[in-house]
Amino acid sequence: MVVLNQMRKSGGFWLKLDEVNILQDPGPGSLVMAHQLHLKPKNLDAIILSHRHIDHSNDINVMTEAMTGGGFTPRGRLIVPSDCLNSDPVVLQYVRPFVEITEIKKGLEISLGDIKIKFPILNMHPVETYGAIYTFSSGRLGYIPDTEYFPELAGAYKGIDFLIINVVRMKNDKRIRHLNMDDAAEVIKEIRPKKAILTHFGLQVLKASPERQAKIISEKTGVEVVAAYDGMSLNFEERDVKKWF
């Protein structure tokens, strides 16, 4: 409901790590938001999908075209789970020749310029879903996308310096396989990054104030925790790491 009513923007987030530009999860409005924030899709080196759900993948084809000048300048990488390419694909056939395509598998490690990306674990979600760990000159950034809680989750991200974590619910609902706020606090407590960013809020979280929830988790865990907002930009260790949600 938050996405469908655009109570929060849903374009994903843009990373600039050691001069490598990556767009993660280009959902509805990604192209529009990129231009509003003066980000140039032609500068992208890669687009990554955590999974096929529309709130994460809606703009994958138009952003692929924008990255490649409408396909006239083939370049860059498209890194996606296999079910984004096979039956009922979200990546259309006609854009595929424009880019190099890599299928994500559990444990996959790839390099883009000077950074390394690892997809450490398969999440527990209705479709094939993978988070990522980005290793760059100033540290390691982890992204935990949509998933229900499971004991092995935090261990897969041990040793990261920064964490982006999707938190949809305040309370658990077995029908909705997403993390709630208590789950997020437990994961953050176990991983203990230098900084954690909460995002991907559902109606429950918006009503409960994401900023207040971030403060509560910070007090519980001793970790600096912040809540994302539209157009948010963060700098990690003097490196330019932009995010927009």
C-alpha positions as CSV (number, residue, x, y, z in Angstrom):
1,M,0.0,0.0,0.0
2,V,2.9,2.4,0.7
3,V,4.2,1.9,-2.8
4,L,0.9,1.8,-4.6
5,N,-0.1,5.1,-2.9
6,Q,3.4,6.5,-3.2
7,M,3.5,7.4,0.5
8,R,7.2,6.8,0.1
9,K,9.2,6.8,-3.1
10,S,10.1,3.3,-4.5
11,G,12.9,3.8,-7.0
12,G,15.6,1.8,-5.1
13,F,19.0,3.1,-4.1
14,W,22.1,4.3,-6.0
15,L,25.6,3.4,-4.8
16,K,28.8,5.1,-5.7
17,L,31.6,3.0,-4.3
18,D,35.2,3.7,-5.4
19,E,33.9,5.4,-8.6
20,V,31.7,2.4,-9.5
21,N,28.0,3.3,-9.9
22,I,25.4,0.7,-9.0
23,L,21.6,0.9,-9.0
24,Q,20.0,-1.6,-6.6
25,D,16.3,-2.6,-7.0
26,P,14.8,-0.1,-9.5
27,G,11.2,-0.2,-8.5
28,P,8.4,2.1,-9.7
29,G,9.6,5.7,-10.4
30,S,13.3,4.8,-10.5
31,L,13.9,6.7,-13.8
32,V,12.0,9.7,-12.7
33,M,13.7,9.9,-9.3
34,A,17.1,9.5,-10.8
35,H,16.7,12.6,-13.0
36,Q,15.0,14.6,-10.2
37,L,18.1,13.9,-8.1
38,H,20.4,14.8,-11.0
39,L,21.8,11.2,-11.2
40,K,22.7,10.2,-14.8
41,P,21.7,6.6,-15.7
42,K,24.3,6.6,-18.5
43,N,27.0,6.6,-15.7
44,L,25.7,3.4,-14.2
45,D,28.1,0.4,-14.3
46,A,25.5,-2.2,-13.1
47,I,21.9,-2.7,-12.1
48,I,21.2,-5.4,-9.5
49,L,17.8,-6.9,-8.6
50,S,17.4,-8.7,-5.2
51,H,14.2,-10.3,-6.5
52,R,11.4,-10.0,-9.1
53,H,8.6,-8.4,-7.1
54,I,7.3,-5.3,-8.8
55,D,8.2,-2.9,-6.0
56,H,11.9,-3.8,-6.6
57,S,11.9,-4.5,-10.4
58,N,9.3,-2.4,-12.1
59,D,11.8,0.0,-13.8
60,I,14.5,-2.6,-14.7
61,N,13.9,-2.4,-18.4
62,V,13.7,1.3,-18.8
63,M,16.8,1.8,-16.6
64,T,18.6,-0.7,-18.7
65,E,17.7,1.3,-21.8
66,A,18.8,4.5,-20.0
67,M,22.1,3.0,-19.0
68,T,22.8,2.0,-22.6
69,G,21.5,5.0,-24.5
70,G,18.4,3.1,-25.7
71,G,20.6,0.1,-26.6
72,F,22.8,2.1,-29.0
73,T,25.7,2.0,-26.6
74,P,25.8,-1.6,-25.2
75,R,27.5,-1.5,-21.8
76,G,27.3,-2.4,-18.1
77,R,26.1,-5.4,-16.2
78,L,22.6,-6.7,-15.2
79,I,22.8,-8.9,-12.2
80,V,19.6,-10.7,-11.3
81,P,18.2,-14.0,-9.9
82,S,17.4,-16.7,-12.5
83,D,13.6,-16.4,-12.1
84,C,13.9,-12.8,-13.5
85,L,15.0,-14.3,-16.8
86,N,13.1,-17.6,-17.2
87,S,9.3,-18.1,-17.1
88,D,7.3,-14.9,-16.8
89,P,10.5,-12.9,-17.0
90,V,10.8,-9.3,-15.7
91,V,13.9,-8.6,-17.9
92,L,12.5,-8.3,-21.4
93,Q,14.1,-10.2,-24.2
94,Y,14.8,-7.1,-26.4
95,V,16.9,-5.3,-23.8
96,R,19.1,-8.4,-23.0
97,P,21.6,-7.8,-25.9
98,F,22.3,-4.3,-24.5
99,V,24.1,-5.6,-21.4
100,E,26.2,-8.4,-19.9
101,I,23.8,-10.5,-17.8
102,T,24.9,-12.4,-14.7
103,E,22.5,-14.8,-12.8
104,I,22.8,-14.7,-9.1
105,K,23.4,-17.9,-7.2
106,K,24.0,-18.4,-3.5
107,G,27.7,-17.6,-2.8
108,L,28.3,-15.9,-6.1
109,E,31.2,-13.4,-6.0
110,I,31.9,-10.9,-8.7
111,S,34.1,-7.8,-9.3
112,L,33.1,-4.5,-10.7
113,G,36.1,-2.2,-11.1
114,D,37.8,-2.1,-7.7
115,I,34.9,-3.4,-5.7
116,K,33.8,-6.9,-5.0
117,I,30.2,-8.1,-4.5
118,K,29.1,-11.3,-2.8
119,F,25.6,-12.7,-2.6
120,P,26.0,-14.6,0.7
121,I,22.7,-16.4,1.2
122,L,19.3,-17.2,-0.3
123,N,16.6,-15.3,1.6
124,M,13.3,-16.9,2.8
125,H,10.7,-15.1,0.6
126,P,8.1,-16.3,-1.9
127,V,10.4,-15.7,-4.9
128,E,14.2,-16.2,-5.3
129,T,15.7,-13.4,-3.3
130,Y,19.3,-12.4,-2.6
131,G,21.0,-9.7,-0.5
132,A,24.5,-8.5,-1.2
133,I,27.8,-7.5,0.5
134,Y,29.7,-4.8,-1.2
135,T,33.4,-4.6,-0.4
136,F,35.1,-1.3,-1.2
137,S,38.2,0.6,-0.1
138,S,36.5,2.0,3.0
139,G,34.7,-1.1,4.3
140,R,31.9,-3.6,3.7
141,L,28.3,-2.6,3.0
142,G,25.6,-5.3,3.5
143,Y,22.0,-5.1,2.1
144,I,19.3,-7.4,3.5
145,P,16.3,-7.2,1.2
146,D,12.9,-8.8,1.7
147,T,12.9,-11.9,3.8
148,E,11.3,-13.5,6.9
149,Y,13.6,-14.0,9.8
150,F,15.7,-17.2,9.9
151,P,18.6,-18.1,12.3
152,E,21.3,-18.1,9.6
153,L,20.5,-14.7,8.3
154,A,22.7,-12.5,10.5
155,G,25.6,-14.9,10.4
156,A,25.8,-14.5,6.6
157,Y,26.6,-10.8,7.1
158,K,29.0,-11.0,10.0
159,G,31.9,-8.5,9.7
160,I,30.2,-5.8,7.6
161,D,30.7,-2.2,8.5
162,F,27.4,-0.8,7.3
163,L,24.0,-2.4,6.8
164,I,20.8,-1.5,4.8
165,I,17.9,-3.6,6.0
166,N,14.3,-3.8,4.8
167,V,11.7,-3.6,7.6
168,V,8.1,-3.8,6.5
169,R,6.2,-4.7,9.7
170,M,5.9,-3.8,13.4
171,K,4.5,-7.2,14.3
172,N,4.9,-10.6,12.8
173,D,2.3,-11.9,10.3
174,K,3.1,-15.4,9.0
175,R,1.3,-14.6,5.7
176,I,3.7,-11.7,5.0
177,R,7.3,-13.0,4.8
178,H,9.1,-9.8,5.8
179,L,11.1,-8.7,8.7
180,N,9.4,-6.9,11.6
181,M,11.0,-4.3,13.8
182,D,12.0,-6.9,16.5
183,D,13.6,-9.1,13.9
184,A,15.6,-6.2,12.6
185,A,16.8,-5.3,16.1
186,E,17.9,-8.9,16.6
187,V,19.8,-9.0,13.3
188,I,21.5,-5.6,13.9
189,K,22.4,-6.7,17.5
190,E,24.0,-9.9,16.1
191,I,25.9,-8.3,13.2
192,R,26.9,-5.1,15.0
193,P,27.7,-2.9,12.1
194,K,29.1,0.6,12.6
195,K,25.8,2.0,11.1
196,A,22.5,0.5,10.1
197,I,19.8,2.1,7.8
198,L,16.2,0.9,8.1
199,T,14.1,1.2,4.9
200,H,11.2,-0.4,2.9
201,F,8.6,0.6,5.5
202,G,5.0,-0.7,5.5
203,L,2.0,1.2,6.9
204,Q,2.5,-0.1,10.4
205,V,6.0,1.3,10.5
206,L,5.1,4.6,9.0
207,K,2.3,5.0,11.6
208,A,4.8,4.1,14.4
209,S,7.4,6.6,13.1
210,P,10.5,5.1,11.4
211,E,12.7,7.7,13.1
212,R,11.4,6.7,16.6
213,Q,11.9,3.0,15.8
214,A,15.4,3.6,14.7
215,K,16.2,5.4,17.9
216,I,14.7,2.6,20.0
217,I,16.8,0.0,18.2
218,S,19.9,2.1,18.6
219,E,19.3,2.3,22.3
220,K,18.8,-1.4,22.5
221,T,21.8,-2.5,20.5
222,G,24.4,0.3,20.9
223,V,24.6,0.6,17.1
224,E,24.0,3.8,15.3
225,V,20.6,3.2,13.5
226,V,18.9,5.7,11.2
227,A,15.6,5.6,9.2
228,A,15.8,6.2,5.5
229,Y,13.7,9.0,3.9
230,D,13.1,10.0,0.3
231,G,16.2,11.5,-1.4
232,M,18.5,10.5,1.5
233,S,22.2,10.7,0.8
234,L,24.9,9.2,3.1
235,N,28.6,9.4,3.1
236,F,30.5,6.4,4.5
237,E,34.2,6.9,5.5
238,E,34.6,9.9,3.2
239,R,33.3,7.8,0.3
240,D,30.3,8.9,-1.7
241,V,27.5,6.4,-1.1
242,K,24.2,7.8,-2.2
243,K,20.8,6.2,-1.4
244,W,17.4,7.1,-2.4
245,F,14.2,5.3,-1.4
